[in-house]
Amino acid sequence: MREALKGTDIEAVKSSYETLQTKFQEVSAELYKNAAASAGPGPEAAAAGAGAAASHNEGAKKDADVVDAEFEMVDEDKDKKK
């Protein structure tokens, strides 16, 4: 590409540019492929795993002693002023 840019042949510059673009796309595709492989499973697999974990946690919650209660906040300072 550098040599083609030194000259005045437009077709040589275009050809060199296209070759460079093709190589760049090949390298980029390889980088994305490697990054995806090292990142592990995709979002779909992660969502499925999260769903399984949530399902497991729901079973554990049913086994635990859980008390559902209501409460009321009381301002003690307000009661003392009366």
N, C-alpha and C positions, 0 to 999 in steps of 0.2 A: 504494500500500500504506500509506504513512504517513497519508494522508488517511482511509483506511478505518479505520485503528487509532484515529484520534481520535474516531470516532463510536461508536455502540452497535449498529450493524447487523451482526450475526454473519454473515449471508449475504454482505454486501459484503466483509468481512474474508476469508472463505473464498475468494471469487471472486478477490480481489486476490492472495491467497497462491498460488492455483493458477496464475494468470497469471505471477506472479513465478517460480514453480518451472519452468514451461514455458520461459520465457526463459532461465533459468539452465541448463537442460538443453541448449538449443540452443547457448548460448555454450560450454558445457563440451565438447560434441561437436565444435564447430569447433576449439577449442583442442587436443583430442586428435588430430584429423585433421591439423592443422598440425604438431604435435610429431612425429607419426609420419612425415610427409613429410620433415621436416628431419633426422630421425634416420637416414634412408637405408633400405636394405633390412632386412627383418625377420630374426629369428633363423634362419629356415629358409635364407635366401639366404646368410647369414654362415656357416652350417654347411656349405653346399655349397661355398662358396669355400674354406673351411678344408680340406675334403676334397680339393679339386683341388690346393691348395698342398702338402698332405701327399703326395699321389701324385707330384707333381713332385719333391719332396725325396727320395723313395725312389729315383727314377731317378737323381738326382744322387749319392746314396750308393753305388749300385751301380758307378758310374763311378770313384769315388775309390779309392785304394789304402788299404784298411783291414786292419789286422792285429788279430786276436783273440788276446789273450794272458792268461795267468794270472800272478798274482804273490803273493808271500808277504811279509807285514810281519815284519821282524826287529828286535827290540829290542836295539840294540847295547850299551846299558848292562847289560842282563841277561846277555849273553854275557861281558862283562868281569868280572862279579862271580864267575863260576864258577871 
